[in-house]
Amino acid sequence: MTKNTSKIFFLFLIIHLFVWTLIPSLTNVNLPLDTIEALAWGSNLDWGFNKHPPMSAFATEVFYQIFGSQDWAYYFLSQIFVVSAFLVVWIFSKEFFKNQNYCLISVLLLEGIYFYNFTAPEFNVNICQLPFWALSVLYAWRGFKDNKISDWLLFGLFAGLGILSKYLFIYLLVAMDVFFIYMIIKKQANFKSLISLLPFFLVLLPHLIWLMKNDYITITYGLHRTGTGDQNILDHFLYPVMFLGKQIGILIPFFAMFLFLISKFKTKFNFKDKKLLFLLTINIIPIILIFLTSLIMGVKIRTMWMTPFYLFLGVLFVYLFQNRIDLKKINKFITAFLILFILSPVAYSYISISETSKRTDYPGKEIARLVESRWDKNFSNEIGAVVGDEWFGGNLSYHLNSRPKWFNKLDNNLENLGKEDGVIYAGNPKILKEICPGVFGTIKPIGICMIGSK
């Protein structure tokens, strides 16, 4: 390939970061749903929310404090999480390959998986997991390899932050426990790794306390999203088959790119190879566990939940077939990579511009401007709270100049408001018109009820 592999890798990171920040910034009118949702939570930070743990809200709120309501900043935030995961995969792969060309290929292959390009502009809990998933794998491997306390402490820290991003992170940790048990059986591990539990539970403690105080609402929501309780016998077969079919479809570009590199799609499995066993564990076991969840519980697995699961798939396949990789074919691989690298943002741009009824076409900024204008004509105090769902209420919270706190309901949150704070309810115009004790108005598609001091 070239002797400048590291330079090519970092150039790739910079271009990826730039392209996937620029394209949605130019073609979208409004931020995506999940990003607005995270910003809504961030306006009223807590150690958990009704749908998810708090990490995505923490991240967006940090960026809001720096950049305010500039949409490009949140596309930039999402790409920081993506490329930082790529960087960790690169560092991790150096522990497995002496040839840095293989390290580069391991990362470039990920451009064949649309989780890391086409869907990546939407910062959400799935994207939020990426760096913590990658870092947990890196320090778990170093912990198993060198058994240093510092590595185990870092593993515990990043694993805790991963759980605070999304509970689905537990599938990776269970897979690592399987590998740990294997290492104990082979007498190649000791219990020094248990020190990782200290930072893990310290990081999680505030969220666990919040969960108990809020009747485990986040866990209840997660079960509800899978459709738990509504299954029939066919669901136990239909949903797992659908899951496998979708995963195969998602990975077709990945395998197409990889096939350009190898002379034969044939390899030998050496199950005494600890490196191979670790790679199989972190790549395959989490997917098997997800499949079994769908099979046993009869629940639907949403495609986007799999976002972090394939981060190390490139490392696994390059490691498995490294003796079959023909670097003389690298030009074909680079051509396939460039086609996907260019096609993905082009397709995103086309869809974003040509389809005009998406969430990202919602005129959130204009609606907030009209609301603010009406407020100033009727009231003298500042808007301190917005009550509504995460989309309509969240958009107002994000776009209004006063950055009001968002609440889904105000019933139990009155103590969180200042005496001079004005309140805006956003929602169904027919319902709000009947119950609004203040100034009512309609700005399609929502109704607005404004309560303030004149």
Residue pairs with C-beta under 8 A, 6 or more apart in sequence:
1 8
1 101
1 104
1 327
1 330
2 8
5 100
5 101
5 103
5 104
6 100
8 104
9 90
9 103
9 104
9 107
12 107
12 108
13 83
13 86
13 87
16 79
16 82
16 83
16 86
16 111
16 117
17 76
17 79
17 80
17 82
17 83
19 345
20 75
20 78
20 79
20 82
20 117
20 120
20 121
20 345
21 72
21 75
21 76
21 79
22 72
23 121
23 345
23 348
23 349
23 352
24 75
24 121
24 348
24 352
24 360
25 71
25 72
25 75
26 349
27 348
27 349
27 352
27 353
28 71
28 121
28 352
28 360
28 361
29 360
29 361
29 362
29 363
29 364
30 36
30 71
30 359
30 360
30 361
30 362
30 363
30 364
30 365
30 395
31 39
31 71
31 74
31 360
31 364
31 398
32 121
32 122
32 123
32 124
32 359
32 360
33 122
33 359
33 390
33 391
34 122
34 123
34 124
34 125
35 60
35 74
35 78
35 122
35 123
35 124
36 364
36 390
36 391
36 394
36 395
36 398
37 51
37 124
37 390
37 391
37 394
38 56
38 57
38 59
38 60
38 123
38 124
38 125
39 57
39 60
39 61
39 64
39 74
39 394
39 397
39 398
40 390
40 393
40 394
40 397
40 398
40 406
41 49
41 54
41 56
41 57
41 60
41 390
41 406
42 57
42 58
42 60
42 61
42 64
43 61
43 64
43 397
43 398
43 403
43 404
43 405
43 406
44 405
44 406
44 407
44 416
45 54
45 57
45 58
45 61
46 54
46 210
47 54
47 206
47 207
47 209
47 210
48 54
48 207
48 210
48 211
48 214
48 217
48 218
49 57
49 218
50 217
50 218
50 221
50 408
51 218
51 221
52 125
52 166
52 218
52 221
53 125
53 163
53 164
53 165
53 166
53 167
53 207
53 218
54 164
54 207
55 125
55 128
55 161
55 164
55 165
56 123
56 124
56 125
56 128
56 165
59 77
59 81
59 123
59 128
60 74
60 77
60 123
63 73
63 74
63 76
63 77
64 398
64 403
66 73
67 73
69 365
69 398
69 399
69 403
74 123
75 121
75 123
77 123
78 120
78 121
78 122
78 123
78 127
79 120
79 121
81 123
81 127
81 128
81 130
81 131
82 116
82 120
82 127
82 130
84 130
84 131
84 134
85 130
85 131
85 133
85 134
85 308
85 311
86 107
86 110
86 116
88 131
88 134
88 135
88 137
88 138
89 106
89 107
89 110
89 134
89 311
89 312
89 314
89 315
90 103
90 104
90 106
90 107
91 138
92 134
92 137
92 138
92 141
92 312
92 315
93 102
93 103
93 106
93 107
93 315
93 318
94 100
94 103
95 141
95 142
95 145
96 102
96 275
96 279
96 315
96 319
97 103
97 106
97 318
97 319
97 322
101 327
101 330
102 318
102 322
102 325
105 261
105 314
105 318
105 325
105 333
106 314
106 315
106 318
107 314
108 257
108 314
108 333
108 337
109 254
109 257
109 258
109 313
109 314
109 317
109 318
110 116
110 254
110 310
110 311
110 313
110 314
111 117
111 257
111 337
111 340
111 341
111 344
112 251
112 253
112 254
112 255
112 256
112 257
112 258
112 337
112 340
113 250
113 251
113 253
113 254
113 310
113 313
114 250
114 253
114 344
115 126
115 250
115 304
115 306
115 307
115 310
117 340
117 341
117 344
117 345
118 344
118 347
118 348
119 304
119 307
120 127
121 348
124 304
125 165
125 166
126 166
126 304
126 305
126 307
126 308
127 307
128 165
128 166
129 162
129 165
129 166
129 168
129 169
129 307
129 308
130 307
130 308
130 311
132 158
132 159
132 161
132 162
132 165
132 169
133 162
133 169
133 172
133 308
133 311
134 311
134 312
135 154
135 158
136 155
136 158
136 159
136 162
136 172
136 173
136 176
137 172
137 282
137 311
137 312
139 151
139 152
139 154
139 155
139 158
140 155
140 176
140 282
141 278
142 148
142 151
143 151
143 152
143 155
143 193
143 196
144 179
144 180
144 183
144 189
144 193
144 274
144 278
147 189
147 190
147 192
147 193
149 192
149 195
152 192
152 193
152 195
152 196
153 195
153 196
153 198
153 199
154 199
155 193
155 196
156 195
156 196
156 197
156 198
156 199
156 200
156 203
157 199
157 200
157 203
159 169
159 173
159 196
159 200
160 199
160 200
160 201
160 202
160 203
160 204
161 203
162 169
162 172
162 173
163 169
163 170
163 173
163 204
163 207
164 203
164 204
164 207
167 218
167 219
167 222
168 305
169 308
171 286
171 289
171 290
171 309
172 282
172 286
172 308
174 285
174 286
174 289
175 281
175 282
175 285
175 286
175 289
176 281
176 282
178 281
178 285
179 277
179 278
179 281
179 282
180 189
180 193
182 277
183 189
188 274
211 217
211 218
211 219
223 229
225 302
226 297
226 299
226 300
226 301
227 235
227 299
227 300
228 297
228 299
231 297
231 298
231 299
232 298
233 298
235 298
235 299
235 300
236 295
236 296
236 297
236 298
237 295
239 294
239 295
239 298
239 299
239 300
239 301
240 291
240 294
240 295
242 300
243 290
243 291
243 294
243 301
244 291
246 303
247 287
247 306
250 303
250 306
251 310
251 313
253 340
254 310
254 313
254 314
256 336
257 333
257 336
257 337
257 340
258 317
258 321
259 265
260 329
260 332
260 333
260 335
260 336
261 325
261 326
261 329
261 330
261 332
261 333
262 321
262 324
262 325
262 326
262 329
263 324
263 325
263 326
264 324
265 321
265 324
266 324
267 320
267 321
267 323
267 324
269 276
269 320
270 276
271 277
275 319
276 319
276 320
279 312
279 315
279 316
279 319
280 316
282 312
283 309
283 310
283 312
283 313
283 316
286 309
287 306
287 309
290 301
290 305
290 306
290 309
293 299
293 301
294 300
294 301
318 325
352 358
352 360
355 361
359 391
362 391
362 395
364 395
364 396
364 398
364 399
365 399
367 395
367 396
367 399
367 443
367 446
368 395
368 396
368 398
368 399
368 400
369 399
370 443
371 396
371 400
371 424
371 443
371 448
371 450
372 383
372 400
372 401
374 439
374 441
374 448
374 450
375 383
375 422
375 424
375 450
375 452
378 439
378 450
378 452
378 454
379 422
379 450
379 452
379 453
379 454
380 452
380 453
380 454
381 420
381 421
381 422
381 452
381 453
382 402
382 420
382 421
382 422
383 400
383 402
383 404
383 421
383 422
383 423
383 424
383 452
384 402
384 404
384 405
384 417
384 418
384 420
384 421
384 422
384 423
385 404
385 405
385 406
385 407
385 410
385 413
385 416
385 417
385 421
385 422
385 423
385 424
386 393
386 394
386 396
386 397
386 400
386 404
386 405
386 406
386 407
386 423
386 424
386 425
386 426
387 393
387 406
387 407
387 408
387 409
387 410
387 423
387 424
387 425
387 426
388 394
388 396
388 406
388 408
388 425
388 426
388 427
388 446
389 408
389 426
389 427
390 406
390 408
392 426
392 427
392 446
393 406
393 407
393 408
393 426
393 427
394 406
396 404
396 424
396 426
397 403
397 404
397 405
397 406
404 421
404 424
405 416
405 417
407 413
407 416
410 423
417 423
420 453
422 450
422 451
422 452
422 453
423 450
423 451
423 452
424 448
424 449
424 450
424 451
425 432
425 436
425 448
425 449
425 451
426 446
426 447
426 448
426 449
427 446
427 447
428 446
428 447
429 442
429 446
429 447
430 447
431 447
432 440
432 447
432 448
432 449
433 440
433 447
435 449
436 449
437 449
437 451
438 449
438 450
438 451
438 452
439 449
439 450
439 451
440 447
440 448
440 449
440 450
441 447
441 448
441 450
442 448
